[in-house]
Each structure stands twice: as structure tokens, then as C-alpha cells.
């Protein structure tokens, strides 16, 4: 069900900070999935379709009025300036939150950077004038020695170490969850863990066409994602690669093999070879796991699009390994490219490949059983800690993956 979701913090993008980056990413992914998003802060300029931005200067952590109240609070003074700001913000927030189904609130329940903002929100929640609340907790004032002199027993400081009725707490790591549970005196299993993520396309500088292709073909969840950059000709021995992928599936993995090229244009027998490969793909159990790009990456008339060097480079940056089982070659440019991309090489044991890769590749014999090759590939990937982390990030730490696996359950039912 699509919801109206408010996101609250002192500031939003483009202010530089980990929380602001999370807010921007959450807003984008929520809007992309059809939710109506409101960013409610003291200052924000995301300019994202589907995202409204409501600002009030009293919500910031800086500014003359807010800082004057903060100085009084740091001295232990809860005076009329604080009360007036709380009342003003509560009234404004009631309007800003009207009609929202959910509020994702960053740090306001555990950090003291604008206690009037926190107190105003707590008043609305207690009065039933605020929506369901997810308290996203990154930092804890009461657990940071840098802030000890600014905190005092009683209200409003105790708001930051007391579990608010009606709020569901979220921590950004298991370690933070343990600290938060101790601070609030609640069980750790009452606190969800939702980590920050990474924008894969931005970090790897992926072209929009590559991102769209990955979404279309479901490449990012592959484990492992293997690349076979070649035209479809018999000497490329693609049937062995298909059989290996089938065996990887039987090992319990979720592989994808991307064959980048079309059938070779100079031999009419290549069309028959492709038909054999498609039949083998069906019989090997690899039907959905082997992708022939010339069939999937097409224009509006169904004709294959040229892959291009930029997209091929993107695929190298995404892949977990090169699978290149050629029966014979004069050289082996994909090994050079894979070496530069820094991905594992799994290739046939032929002289040109040995000349290029030396002992930096996993070689297999052309007559070696596919099951044996698959087991060796799986073992190699499991033994490489950096490659394992790389796959885990791609599978679990993109903003989209975090949304699907961790945020969606909270939107449906936070308990």
C-alpha cells in the first residue's frame, strides 16, 4: 500500500552529512516506489520529483533563536524562550504532518541539537496529533562524553533517554542497537536494525542504460555475476559455461552469466550453434541464469543494440568474475580487461591464456566435468574475503536492497 511518509531532521540534502545523505536516499527510493514523501526540516533543497519539502528555521540546529535556547538549556535553564519555541514548532509541525501515514524521524529522539524540536514532536505524539513514528537513531547524546556538560536530569533532556510510547526505534547497526537498548532500558529485539546504504550507480559511475539493463535482467542480486564477453561462435565453447552455471545452481548459488555478443556474422552455422545453446540452457537448469544480451538488449523494433565500450566497462565493474572457456584463441583480450577491472578470472587452460594471466587465473581443462569446475569456482569465490564483501555490498547494501529487505517490513508493520 502506498503511503504518505514524512521524513524529519534538522536539515536535509544538500547539507553534507551521513544523516542528510540517508534522508536523500530514502526520499528517492520511497518516491520511486510510489510513496508520497515530505521532507520536514529547517533547511532542505533536494528537488526530487515526488518529494515535497517543508521548512521552518526553528527546526534547524543552528540559527540565533535556536542557539540562544540551546545555550540556556546547556546551563540547565528551561525558560520561556524554550517554551515559546516548543509551542510554535508544535503548531507548525501539526500542519506539516497532517495527512501523513508515517513519520521517519532522524536523531530527534536521542540527540540534543534542537530539544525544542524534539519536545514539540513528543507533545504531538502524546496528544495523538502525529502519525506512526519510526525513530531512526544514529547518535546518542547521553552516551557521548563530549555532550555530558550540556545535559541535565529531568525534562526536556530525559526525552533523549526514555522510550517514547508509540514510537518504534531503528538503529543503524547491531552495535548501535545494543547501546540504544541499554540507554532506553528496553529489549534489543524491540529495535530494528536498518543500515545506511550505497548508491551503486553513482559510486561505480554506471551509465543510466546499464542501470536500466541491470533492473530489467535482475543482475544485481546474482551470486555470483559472471561475464562472458564474446560473440557466439563454437570456439568460444559457451556450452561449457552454460553447464557450469547449471552446476553452480545445483550448489545452491544464484548465478547469472551474461554473454555479451551476438552470433558471429561470418559463419551461417553460428545460428544453429545458438539454437543448441538455447536448448542446452533449458536442459541444464540454467534457463533464467544465462543471459544472451543480443536477445535482451534490443531497440523498440526488437533489434539488438550495440553494446558499446562504456556498458561493457560497467559490466566488468559489476561482475564477480570472468568465465571464459574458449577451446582455442590467438590471444584473449577479456583476460586483459578482467585483470584491469580486478575481478577473478576463470578460464580454460590454453597457452594464450597462460601467457596473459600466469598464475593469476583459475584454469580448468576442456574435458574437466562442469560440476568440478563449478565447485572450484565456488570455492575460490568463498575464499576471497574482498570478493565476498563486494558481493555482499551489491546484494545487501544498496539503497534499493535495503528498502526491499528492511524498510518495507517497517512500512507495513513496525512491530
ROZAMI-267312 format. One line per field, with one value per residue (C-alpha): residue in one letter; residue number from 1; x, y, z. Coordinates in steps of 0.5 Angstrom, whole numbers, plus 500, padded with zeros to 3 digits. Layout:
rest = c(a,...);
nr = c(NUM,...);
x = c(X,...);
y = c(Y,...);
z = c(Z,...);
***
This chain:
rest = c(x,x,x,x,x,x,x,x,x,x,x,x,x,x,x,x,x,x,x,x,x,x,x,x,x,x,x,x,x,x,x,x,x,x,x,x,x,x,x,x,x,x,x,x,x,x,x,x,x,x,x,x,x,x,x,x,x,x,x,x,x,x,x,x,x,x,x,x,x,x,x,x,x,x,x,x,x,x,x,x,x,x,x,x,x,x,x,x,x,x,x,x,x,x,x,x,x,x,x,x,x,x,x,x,x,x,x,x,x,x,x,x,x,x,x,x,x,x,x,x,x,x,x,x,x,x,x,x,x,x,x,x,x,x,x,x,x,x,x,x,x,x,x,x,x,x,x,x,x,x,x,x,x,x,x,x,x,x,x,x,x,x,x,x,x,x,x,x,x,x,x,x,x,x,x,x,x,x,x,x,x,x,x,x,x,x,x,x,x,x,x,x,x,x,x,x,x,x,x,x,x,x,x,x,x,x,x,x,x,x,x,x,x,x,x,x,x,x,x,x,x,x,x,x,x,x,x,x,x,x,x,x,x,x,x,x,x,x,x,x,x,x,x,x,x,x,x,x,x,x,x,x,x,x,x,x,x,x,x,x,x,x,x,x,x,x,x,x,x,x,x,x,x,x,x,x,x,x,x,x,x,x,x,x,x,x,x,x,x,x,x,x,x,x,x,x,x,x,x,x,x,x,x,x,x,x,x,x,x,x,x,x,x,x,x,x,x,x,x,x,x,x,x,x,x,x,x,x,x,x,x,x,x,x,x,x,x,x,x,x,x,x,x,x,x,x,x,x,x,x,x,x,x,x,x,x,x,x,x,x,x,x,x,x,x,x,x,x,x,x,x,x,x,x,x,x,x,x,x,x,x,x,x,x,x,x,x,x,x,x,x,x,x,x,x,x,x,x,x,x,x,x,x,x,x,x,x,x,x,x,x,x,x,x,x);
nr = c(1,2,3,4,5,6,7,8,9,10,11,12,13,14,15,16,17,18,19,20,21,22,23,24,25,26,27,28,29,30,31,32,33,34,35,36,37,38,39,40,41,42,43,44,45,46,47,48,49,50,51,52,53,54,55,56,57,58,59,60,61,62,63,64,65,66,67,68,69,70,71,72,73,74,75,76,77,78,79,80,81,82,83,84,85,86,87,88,89,90,91,92,93,94,95,96,97,98,99,100,101,102,103,104,105,106,107,108,109,110,111,112,113,114,115,116,117,118,119,120,121,122,123,124,125,126,127,128,129,130,131,132,133,134,135,136,137,138,139,140,141,142,143,144,145,146,147,148,149,150,151,152,153,154,155,156,157,158,159,160,161,162,163,164,165,166,167,168,169,170,171,172,173,174,175,176,177,178,179,180,181,182,183,184,185,186,187,188,189,190,191,192,193,194,195,196,197,198,199,200,201,202,203,204,205,206,207,208,209,210,211,212,213,214,215,216,217,218,219,220,221,222,223,224,225,226,227,228,229,230,231,232,233,234,235,236,237,238,239,240,241,242,243,244,245,246,247,248,249,250,251,252,253,254,255,256,257,258,259,260,261,262,263,264,265,266,267,268,269,270,271,272,273,274,275,276,277,278,279,280,281,282,283,284,285,286,287,288,289,290,291,292,293,294,295,296,297,298,299,300,301,302,303,304,305,306,307,308,309,310,311,312,313,314,315,316,317,318,319,320,321,322,323,324,325,326,327,328,329,330,331,332,333,334,335,336,337,338,339,340,341,342,343,344,345,346,347,348,349,350,351,352,353,354,355,356,357,358,359,360,361,362,363,364,365,366,367,368,369,370,371,372,373,374,375,376,377,378,379,380,381,382,383,384,385,386,387,388,389,390,391,392,393,394,395,396,397,398,399,400,401,402,403,404,405,406,407,408,409,410,411,412,413,414,415);
x = c(500,503,503,505,511,514,522,524,531,535,537,536,540,545,547,553,553,551,544,543,545,541,535,536,537,531,527,529,527,521,518,521,516,510,510,509,515,515,522,521,527,530,533,533,533,533,529,527,520,515,518,515,520,517,522,522,528,526,528,535,541,543,541,540,534,535,543,540,535,541,546,540,539,546,546,541,535,529,526,520,524,525,517,515,519,516,509,511,514,509,503,507,509,502,500,506,505,497,495,502,501,508,514,521,525,532,536,531,529,537,540,540,542,535,531,525,524,524,520,515,514,514,508,504,505,503,497,495,497,503,503,506,513,520,525,532,537,544,547,546,547,547,552,557,562,563,556,556,556,550,546,542,537,530,526,527,534,530,527,533,534,527,523,517,510,508,515,518,526,531,539,544,548,547,552,548,542,546,547,540,537,542,540,533,532,528,530,534,529,525,529,530,537,537,544,546,547,551,549,552,551,554,560,561,559,555,551,543,543,547,543,536,539,541,534,531,535,536,543,545,542,546,551,556,555,559,561,563,565,565,561,557,562,564,571,568,566,560,556,561,560,552,554,558,553,548,552,553,546,546,551,545,548,544,549,548,552,552,554,555,556,551,552,559,557,562,559,552,553,553,545,545,550,546,540,544,546,539,537,542,541,534,536,542,537,540,535,534,541,544,543,545,545,543,536,535,539,534,531,524,524,527,534,540,543,551,554,559,565,562,557,562,566,560,559,566,566,560,562,564,569,570,568,572,572,575,577,582,584,590,590,585,583,578,583,587,580,579,586,585,578,581,576,577,579,576,578,580,588,590,597,595,591,597,601,597,595,600,598,593,587,584,585,580,581,577,575,574,567,563,561,568,569,563,566,573,570,565,571,575,570,568,576,577,575,575,570,566,565,564,558,555,555,552,547,545,548,545,539,534,536,536,529,526,529,529,525,519,517,517,513,508,508,514,512);
y = c(500,507,512,519,519,525,525,529,532,539,539,535,535,538,539,535,529,522,523,528,523,518,522,524,517,515,520,518,511,512,516,511,506,511,514,521,524,530,532,537,540,547,547,543,543,536,538,531,529,526,529,536,540,544,548,552,556,554,546,547,546,553,560,566,564,556,557,562,557,552,556,557,549,548,552,548,553,551,558,562,562,555,554,559,556,549,552,555,549,544,548,549,541,539,542,540,533,533,527,523,516,515,520,517,522,522,523,527,522,521,528,535,539,542,540,545,541,534,537,539,533,529,533,532,524,524,528,524,529,526,520,513,514,511,514,513,513,515,518,518,525,521,516,521,524,531,533,531,538,540,535,535,531,532,535,536,532,526,525,523,517,515,510,515,511,510,510,505,505,504,503,504,498,492,495,502,497,495,502,504,499,500,507,507,500,496,490,490,486,492,496,494,495,498,500,506,504,506,509,503,507,514,510,506,511,507,509,510,505,500,501,500,494,491,492,489,483,482,482,486,480,475,471,471,475,472,476,472,478,474,473,467,462,455,456,460,454,457,451,449,456,454,447,450,456,450,446,453,453,446,448,453,459,464,465,470,469,475,473,480,479,476,470,471,475,471,464,462,456,460,461,453,454,459,454,449,453,456,448,447,453,450,443,445,448,455,458,464,464,465,472,473,480,481,478,482,489,491,497,499,494,488,489,488,495,496,494,500,500,504,499,493,497,498,490,489,493,490,483,478,474,473,466,465,457,458,452,456,463,467,472,473,481,479,477,484,487,483,484,491,491,487,481,474,470,463,461,455,452,454,457,464,465,462,467,473,471,467,464,470,466,459,455,449,443,443,436,437,436,442,440,440,447,450,447,450,457,457,455,461,466,464,464,471,476,482,479,476,483,486,481,483,490,489,484,488,495,498,503,499,493,496,499,492,488,492,499,495,491,497,501,495,494,496,492);
z = c(500,498,504,505,509,513,514,520,522,523,516,509,503,500,507,508,513,514,516,511,505,508,508,501,499,503,500,493,494,497,492,486,489,489,496,497,501,505,508,514,516,518,511,505,498,495,488,487,484,488,494,498,502,508,512,519,521,528,526,525,530,528,528,533,536,537,539,545,547,547,551,556,556,557,563,566,564,562,561,557,550,550,552,546,541,543,542,536,533,535,532,525,526,527,520,516,519,517,513,514,515,518,520,520,525,525,531,535,540,542,540,544,538,538,544,543,536,540,545,540,537,543,545,538,539,546,544,538,533,530,525,527,528,527,531,527,532,529,535,543,547,554,551,549,554,549,551,558,561,556,559,566,569,568,562,557,557,559,553,550,554,555,550,548,548,541,537,534,535,529,530,524,527,531,536,536,538,544,546,545,548,554,554,554,558,553,550,544,540,540,536,528,525,518,516,511,504,498,491,487,480,483,486,480,475,472,466,466,461,465,471,467,464,471,473,467,468,475,475,482,486,482,487,483,477,471,465,458,453,447,440,440,436,437,439,445,448,451,452,458,461,461,464,469,471,472,477,481,481,484,489,492,489,485,479,473,467,462,455,451,444,438,434,430,423,418,419,418,422,428,428,429,435,438,438,441,447,448,448,453,457,458,460,464,469,468,464,468,470,463,459,452,451,444,445,452,450,444,441,440,434,437,434,438,441,440,447,447,451,456,458,457,462,467,467,468,475,477,475,481,475,468,466,459,457,450,446,443,442,439,445,450,451,456,461,460,461,467,470,470,473,478,478,479,472,471,464,460,461,454,452,450,457,461,457,459,466,469,476,477,474,476,470,468,463,457,459,466,469,469,477,478,475,479,485,484,482,488,493,490,491,498,500,497,503,499,493,499,502,495,493,500,499,492,495,501,502,496,498,494,497,504,502,500,505,511,510,507,513,518,513,513,521,525,531);
***
